[in-house]
Amino acid sequence: MIDSVVNRVVREIVVTAARLLPASERVRVRRRARGREDSRNLAQADYAVVSHGKSGRTWLSVMLSRFFQLRYGLSERSLLIFDNLHRKNRAIPKILFTHDNYIRDYLGNGTRKTAFYETPTALLVRNPADVAVSQYFQWRHRMLPHKKELNGYPAHGAEVAIFDFVMNEEQGLKRVVGFMNEWARELPKLRDKLIIRYEDMRAQPQAELRRLLTWMALDPTDAEIEQSVEFAAFENLKKLEQKRVFWWSGTRMVPGQKGNPDSFKVRRAKVGGYRDYFDDDQVRQIDSYVRAHLDPMFGYDGAETPAPVVTEMRRAAGQ
């Protein structure tokens, strides 16, 4: 428990000191510091939840947080962040939420996920088109300048059209699809894994949360499931963000710009919502890219509401 706090302090010291370095070296040092912290936390974690950014991680983490709040009598402000709830009650597992970007830099394992082979890992995925569009709004309205530099996004203040962002070689679809394909190849090598699709959570949140908690051997009750899902429902999450209920967790659950709905962490939560931002030809280009490049095990073939493919994904992942 103390180690995770020390890791965080060391990372902040290194990140602060790196401000004086040239840009390329500054990015390398900061990414390595974050990778060091994440890697050490992963080694201590009881479970890892891996996702690309904007795949529904916040929603899932709030549902899990509420479950632990209910079971162990914690404040509703207690948002799960690795081992913070474990420090309140040792019965609560240490759960690392990660995008697996800094870890791979720090360990230098390339596309291999060796650091996760022995840690029970849940992979959370979402239609890459929806992810890329949501990432655009994150970049434009919420992402801090240093995070844009750190993760290779367009510079702060740059003017980039949404379609250009989504189809760009360095971000958007290519980045998301590449992430998912790496994990598709490596999943059979993990000792214990679970695949969760955002679309399935939207269609049947109680069933998917129960599946995750059962996989974690937590034996949830019907009441715990129902109340956790209700607490994390879209409209309530928007209210919680507006009220800054989770203010102590930093900027992750507060609006980027007051009064701007596109700057909220919880923005629209719509399956297939990417279609609302493009004309028919652009939608065809996006769907064609996903069909041509994404591993079919995830079931994203351009259908507006993908049918659940949990059984097929389990088989493909070796579950």
N, C-alpha and C positions, 0 to 999 in steps of 0.2 A: 504493500500500500504506500509506504514511504517512497519506494523506488519511483512510482509513477509521478509523484509530486516533484522529486528531484529531477527526473527526466524532463518535466515541463519547464522547470526553472533553468536547467542547462540550455534547453532549446531557446528560451527567451533571451538569455545572455548572448548566445551565439548570433541569433537573428539581429539583436540590437547592435552588436559590434560590427556586423557585416555591412551596415549602412555606409561605411566609409570606403568600401571596396568598389572597383569598377563594376559595371552592371552585370557582365557575364559571370564574373567571379562571385558577385553578391548572390546571384540566383543559385549558383552551384552550392555555395556554403549554406544558404537558407534551406534549400531542398534537402541537403544531406542532414542538417540538424533536425528537420521534421521527420525524415526517414529514420533517423536514429531513435527518436522518441517513439514513433509508431512501431518500429521493429521490436523494441524492448517491451512495449506494452503487449504486443502480439504474443510474445514469448510467455507472458504471464496470464493471458486471457483464457477464460473458460470457453468463450465462444467468440467468433468473429462474424460480423455482418459486412459483406463487401458489396459495393455498388458504384456505378459511375455517378457523378454529381447530377442532381435533379431527377433521380429515379424513384423518389418517394421515401428516402431515408428518414426525413424528419417526421413524416406521418407514422412510419413504423416505430421509430424510437419513442414517440409520444404514447402510442398504444402500449408499448412495453413498459414505459415509465409509469403509466396509470395502473397497469397490472401490479407492479411492485408497490406502488403507493397504497393500493387497496389491500393487498395481502399483508403488508408489514406496517400499516398505519403511518405512512409518510405524508408530508405536505404535498399538495398538488403542484407546488412550484419545483418539486424535485425532478428535474429532467435528467434522464440517464446519460452520463458521460463517462464511459469506460468503468472505472472502479469507484466513482463517487458514492453510489448507492450501496455498494459492497462495504464501504467504510461505515455506513450507517447500520447495516445489518449483514453479517457475514453469510447469511443464507442466500443473499442475492448474488448471482454470478457476476463476474467481471466480463463485460461484453464490449469488445472493441468494434466500433463503427469506422470503417475505413474505405477510402476510394482507391487504395492500392496504387497510388502514384508515387508517393515519396518512398515507400518501402522498397519498391523495385529499384529506385535510384540508389538507395543506401546499400542494399545488398548486392547489387550488380548482377542479378540473376536473369536479366533480360525478360523474356516472356514467360519464363518458368515461374511457377507459384510454390516453390519448395518451402517457403516460410509458412505456408498454410497447410502443408500435407498432413501434419499431426494435430492441428487445431480444428475442432468442429466448426465448420464454416457455412454460413447461409449466404447465397448469392442472390441479391435483389436486382432484377432487371426490369426494363421498361422499353416500349417501342422507341428505337433510336431517334425517330423523327420528332416525337414529343419531347424526348430528352434534349435534343439539339435546340429546339425552339425555346424550351424553358431555360436552357443554358444561355441563350442570347439575352433574355431578360435579366438573368442573374448578372451577366457581364455588364449590361448597360445600366442597370439601376441599383445593384446591390454590391457588386464586387469592388473591394478596395483597390486602389492603384497598385499597391505592392503585390497583391494576389494576382492581378492581371500579369504583371511582370514575371512573377514566380511560376505561373502555369502556362505561359506562352500565348496569352490571349491578346487581341488588339489593344494597343496602348490606351490609357485613360484619356477620354475626350475624343477618341477617333470616331468618325462617322462611317458606320458600316450598315448596309441594308440587311434586313433579316435573312433574305434568301442567300445573299452572298456569304453571310456568316455560316449558315447551315451547310452550304456546299463548299466552303473553304477547305483547302487541303490540310490545314494545320489545326482546325477545330471543327466543330459541328459533327456531321454524320460520320466522316472518316474516323475521327477520334473515338466516337462512341462505339461504332461497329468494331473497330480494332480492339477496344477493351473487351467487348463481349466475346469476340472470337478467341482471344487469348484464354479467357476463362473456359470457354467451351472445350478447348483442346486439353486443358489441364484438369478439369473436374474429375475425370476418372481416376486420377492419381491421389485425390484427397481421401483420407481415411473415413471421414464422416462429413457429409455435406447435405445441404438442402437448397432447392431452387425455389424462389418466390417471384412471381410476376406481379408487377404493379396492377396490371389489368385484372388479374384474378382477385387481388385484394379489393379493388373497387367493386367487382361483381359480387363477391362473397367475403366481406371482411372478417366476419365471425369465424368462418371455416378456416381461412388462411391464418388468422392469429392463433387459433387453436392448434393448427398443424405445427406452427413454429414453436409454441410453448410446450406442446407434447414432445417435439423433437428435443427440446431442452430439458425434458424429464421434470417439468414443473406442474403437471397434472392440474390444469386450470378448471375452475368451476364455471357453470353456465353464467352465473351472476358476474363473475370477474371478467369473462369474455365480453358480455353485453355492455357492462359499464365502461370497460376500456375502449371499446369501439365507439361508444357514444361520446366519450370524452374527447376522442381524437377525430370526431366527425368534422368534415370540412368547415361548416359554418361555425362550429365551436372553436376550431383552431384559429380561424380568422379573428374571432373575438378575443381569444387568449393572446394572440399576437398584438392586436390593437391595444390591449390593456397592459402589455409588456409583463405578463405573468412570469415569463421565464427570463426576466431581465438579467439575472445574475449569471446566466450561461453565456453572456456576451452578445454579439450581434446576430447570432444564428437564428434567433426567434423574435426579432424586432423588425419593423418596416425600415427599408432603406431610405425612403423619402415620405414624410408625413403627407397623407392625402393622395398618394400615387399608388393605385392598386397593383400596378405592374412591379412595384418595388417590394411587395410583400414576399416573405419566404413561402407562405402558403398563398399561391397566386390563383390558379383556376382548378387544378386537379381533374382535368377533363381528359378522358381517353379519346385519342384521335383528334385532339384539339389543334394540332399543327395545321390541319387543313384550313382552318379559319384565317390563316395569314398568307395564303398563296393562291394564285390562280390555278386553273385546271392543268395547264402545261407544267407548271412548277411542281404541283402535287405528283404528277406522273413521273417527273425526273427524280423526285425524292423517293417515291415508292420503288421505282426501278433500281435505284442504287441499293436500297435495303434488300430487295429480293436477290440482286446479283452478288452481293458481298457478305451478307450476314449469314452465319451458320443457321440452317433451317431448324435446328433443335429447339430454338426459342419460340417458333411459331408465328413470327411476324412476317406475313406474306403480303402485306398491303391491305388486308381486311380492316374495315373501320373499327370493328370490335372483335379482336382476336378470340377465338374459342379457347377454353382452357386446354392446355396440352401438358399437364403435370405428369401424367403417366409416361408420355413419350420422352419428356425431358429427363425423368428419373432413369429411364432405360438408357438414354444416350449418355448420361453422366455416370452410369455404372452403379446406380442406386438399387 
